[in-house]
């Protein structure tokens, strides 16, 4: 058991002008004895940018991609868990909502779904490299670091954004637990199935059916993570037919059974989720609405 790891997490609200593009800005400060590392998993989520000072991470995707030795790691929208290890470090995370992806990246999200890369090496994330180069000063300074992140994005908000209202409408429908079918999603958004597929590929990364399944699973996982004393059966979303269906989803989205996942030590993830639930209102960023996860 990894008992020597201490994780302090702070969530900060993006400036009002750009809040709707982000799930949150957050800082995780990981304290470990010299030479020690901790292993954890990143759950399925929207796209994210992570910037590191101190120990650099090593991460492996289910597809076998390995990323190590970078101060800037970028991920597209995901439907799979990513395993990573890291030592003592300060980590700034920037979560991009689907609207933020469409605003700040040129590539369709579907092209980078379930991708984790060195942000310095992948051309899709080239626009964030100046931020990675300048974010950390010689000494830790949360206010100055936050200001650099905010300034980077505030300087880029004039870029036009197509399909803005449709992206927002799809997002609002996805977080509604009453919307459990593609037909209901199409009706709620008021578009054709083909248009819905196009909008989802551009900004959300996955087909509508998979997005709905992921939302259902993440609602269940968030409840279990916040109260591990309850059984999985008590955390299961009401739209599951039975426990076998939930187990199949767990294997797809986490790569393991519920009991295997429950047995894992999750020192970083658990700290982030507790802080997120307390400050942002939702324990996982896939449950954030299109207005952003942190209200101030």
C-alpha positions in Angstrom: 0.0 0.0 0.0 1.3 3.4 -1.0 1.0 5.2 2.4 3.8 7.7 1.9 2.1 9.8 -0.8 0.5 13.1 0.2 -1.6 14.9 -2.4 -2.9 18.4 -2.0 -5.3 19.6 -4.7 -6.6 23.1 -5.5 -9.3 23.9 -8.0 -9.4 27.4 -9.4 -12.2 28.9 -11.5 -11.2 30.0 -15.0 -11.9 33.7 -15.7 -15.5 34.4 -16.4 -14.9 35.3 -20.1 -13.6 31.7 -20.8 -15.2 29.6 -18.1 -17.5 27.9 -20.5 -14.6 26.3 -22.4 -13.1 24.4 -19.4 -14.0 21.9 -16.8 -11.5 23.5 -14.5 -8.0 24.6 -13.8 -6.4 22.7 -10.9 -3.1 22.3 -9.2 -2.0 19.0 -7.6 1.0 19.0 -5.4 2.4 15.5 -4.9 4.8 14.9 -2.0 6.8 11.6 -1.9 10.1 10.6 -0.3 13.1 11.0 -2.7 13.2 8.3 -5.3 9.7 7.0 -4.7 6.9 6.9 -7.3 3.2 6.4 -7.1 1.0 4.6 -9.6 -2.6 5.6 -10.4 -5.1 5.8 -13.2 -6.8 8.6 -15.2 -10.4 7.8 -15.7 -12.3 8.3 -18.9 -12.7 12.1 -19.3 -12.8 15.0 -21.7 -9.6 16.3 -23.2 -6.9 17.5 -20.9 -3.6 19.4 -20.8 -1.2 18.6 -17.9 2.0 20.6 -17.1 4.7 19.2 -14.7 7.3 20.6 -12.5 9.6 18.2 -10.6 9.2 14.5 -11.3 8.0 13.8 -14.9 5.3 11.2 -15.5 5.3 7.9 -17.3 2.0 6.9 -18.8 0.7 3.9 -20.8 -2.5 3.8 -22.7 -4.5 0.5 -23.2 -3.5 0.6 -26.9 0.2 0.3 -25.8 1.3 3.9 -26.4 4.0 4.9 -23.8 4.7 8.6 -22.9 7.6 9.5 -20.6 10.0 12.4 -19.8 7.8 15.3 -20.9 6.8 18.4 -19.0 3.6 18.7 -21.1 1.3 15.8 -21.6 -1.9 16.1 -23.6 -4.9 13.8 -23.9 -7.9 13.7 -26.2 -11.3 12.7 -25.0 -11.1 9.2 -23.6 -13.3 6.2 -23.0 -10.4 4.2 -21.4 -8.4 4.5 -18.3 -4.7 5.5 -18.6 -2.2 4.1 -16.1 0.6 6.4 -15.0 3.4 6.7 -12.5 5.0 9.9 -11.0 7.2 11.0 -8.2 7.1 14.2 -6.2 5.8 17.0 -8.5 3.6 20.0 -9.0 1.0 19.4 -11.7 -1.3 21.9 -13.3 -4.2 20.4 -15.1 -6.4 22.2 -17.7 -9.6 20.3 -18.6 -11.1 21.2 -21.9 -14.9 20.9 -22.3 -16.1 19.9 -25.8 -16.8 23.6 -26.5 -13.2 24.3 -25.5 -11.8 21.6 -27.8 -13.8 23.1 -30.7 -12.6 26.6 -29.7 -8.8 26.0 -29.2 -8.0 23.0 -31.4 -8.2 22.5 -35.1 -8.5 18.7 -35.2 -11.7 16.8 -34.9 -11.8 15.3 -31.4 -12.6 11.8 -32.9 -9.1 11.8 -34.5 -7.5 12.2 -31.1 -9.9 10.1 -29.0 -8.1 7.8 -26.5 -4.8 9.4 -27.4 -2.2 10.5 -24.8 0.8 12.2 -26.2 3.9 14.4 -25.5 2.4 17.8 -26.1 5.8 19.0 -27.4 5.8 16.3 -30.1 2.2 16.2 -31.5 1.2 19.0 -33.9 -2.4 19.3 -32.7 -1.1 20.7 -29.4 1.6 23.0 -30.7 -0.4 26.1 -29.7 0.0 25.2 -26.0 3.7 24.8 -26.1 4.5 28.5 -25.2 2.4 28.0 -22.1 4.3 24.8 -21.2 7.6 26.7 -21.6 6.6 29.7 -19.4 4.1 28.3 -16.8 6.6 27.5 -14.0 8.9 30.1 -12.6 12.0 29.5 -10.5 9.9 29.2 -7.3 6.3 27.9 -6.9 3.8 30.8 -7.2 0.2 29.7 -7.6 -1.2 33.1 -8.4 1.4 33.8 -11.1 1.0 30.3 -12.6 -2.7 30.7 -12.7 -2.4 34.1 -14.3 -0.2 32.7 -17.1 -2.7 30.0 -17.9 -5.6 32.4 -17.9 -3.7 34.9 -20.1 -2.7 32.3 -22.6 -6.4 31.4 -23.3 -7.8 35.0 -22.9 -5.5 36.0 -25.8 -7.0 33.4 -28.1 -10.8 33.9 -27.6 -11.4 35.8 -30.8 -11.1 32.7 -32.9 -14.5 32.0 -34.5 -16.4 28.9 -33.4 -18.8 27.0 -35.6 -21.7 25.0 -34.2 -21.4 26.6 -30.8 -25.1 26.3 -29.9 -25.3 22.7 -31.1 -22.3 21.7 -29.1 -23.9 23.3 -26.0 -27.2 21.6 -26.7 -25.6 18.2 -27.1 -23.6 18.6 -23.9 -26.7 19.7 -21.9 -28.5 16.6 -23.1 -25.6 14.2 -22.4 -25.5 15.2 -18.7 -29.3 14.7 -18.3 -29.7 11.2 -16.7 -33.1 10.9 -18.3 -31.5 10.9 -21.8 -30.5 7.2 -22.3 -30.9 6.6 -26.0 -29.6 8.2 -29.2 -33.2 8.7 -30.4 -33.9 10.8 -27.2 -30.7 12.7 -27.7 -31.6 13.5 -31.3 -35.1 14.7 -30.2 -33.7 16.8 -27.4 -31.1 18.5 -29.5 -33.4 19.0 -32.5 -31.0 17.9 -35.2 -30.8 15.0 -37.7 -28.9 11.8 -36.6 -26.2 12.7 -39.2 -25.7 16.2 -37.9 -25.5 14.8 -34.3 -22.8 12.3 -35.4 -20.8 15.2 -37.1 -21.0 17.5 -34.0 -20.0 14.6 -31.7 -17.0 13.7 -33.9 -15.8 17.3 -34.0 -16.1 18.3 -30.4 -16.9 15.2 -28.2 -14.7 12.5 -29.7 -17.1 9.6 -29.8 -20.3 8.5 -31.4 -23.5 9.4 -29.5 -24.2 5.9 -28.4 -20.8 5.5 -26.7 -21.0 9.0 -25.2 -24.3 8.0 -23.5 -22.8 4.7 -22.2 -19.8 6.5 -20.9 -22.0 9.1 -19.0 -24.0 6.3 -17.5 -20.9 4.5 -16.3 -19.2 7.7 -15.0 -22.3 8.6 -12.9 -22.0 5.2 -11.2 -18.2 5.4 -10.8 -18.3 8.8 -9.3 -20.8 7.7 -6.7 -18.7 4.7 -5.7 -15.5 6.7 -5.5 -17.0 9.3 -3.2 -18.4 6.6 -0.9 -16.4 3.3 -1.2 -18.4 1.9 1.8 -21.4 1.3 -0.6 -21.4 -1.7 -2.8 -21.2 -1.4 -6.5 -24.8 -2.4 -6.8 -25.7 0.6 -4.7 -23.7 2.9 -6.9 -25.0 1.6 -10.3 -27.0 4.1 -12.4 -30.7 3.4 -12.5 -30.6 3.0 -16.3 -28.6 -0.2 -16.1 -30.6 -3.4 -16.8 -28.6 -5.5 -14.4 -25.2 -5.9 -12.8 -23.8 -7.9 -15.7 -24.3 -5.0 -18.0 -22.5 -2.7 -15.6 -19.6 -5.2 -15.3 -19.2 -5.2 -19.1 -19.1 -1.4 -19.1 -16.5 -1.4 -16.3 -14.3 -3.8 -18.3 -14.6 -1.5 -21.4 -14.1 1.8 -19.7 -11.6 0.8 -17.0 -10.1 -2.3 -18.5 -10.9 -4.4 -15.4 -13.7 -5.7 -13.3 -15.3 -3.6 -10.5 -13.7 -5.6 -7.8 -10.2 -5.3 -9.4 -10.7 -1.5 -9.6 -12.0 -1.3 -6.1 -8.8 -3.0 -4.9 -6.4 -0.5 -6.5 -4.7 2.1 -4.5 -5.8 5.5 -6.0 -4.0 8.2 -3.9 -3.9 10.9 -6.6 -7.3 10.2 -8.2 -9.1 10.0 -4.9 -7.7 13.3 -3.7 -8.6 15.0 -6.9 -12.1 13.6 -6.9 -12.8 14.6 -3.3 -11.6 18.1 -3.9 -13.5 18.3 -7.1 -16.8 17.2 -5.6 -16.4 19.7 -2.7 -15.4 22.7 -4.9 -16.6 22.0 -8.4 -19.9 20.2 -7.6 -19.1 17.1 -9.7 -16.6 14.5 -8.7 -15.6 13.7 -12.4 -15.3 16.3 -15.1 -17.5 14.2 -17.6 -20.5 15.2 -15.4 -19.8 18.9 -15.7 -22.3 21.0 -17.6 -21.4 23.2 -20.6 -21.1 26.2 -18.3 -17.9 24.7 -16.8 -17.3 22.8 -13.6 -16.0 25.5 -11.2 -18.3 28.4 -10.5 -15.8 30.4 -8.3 
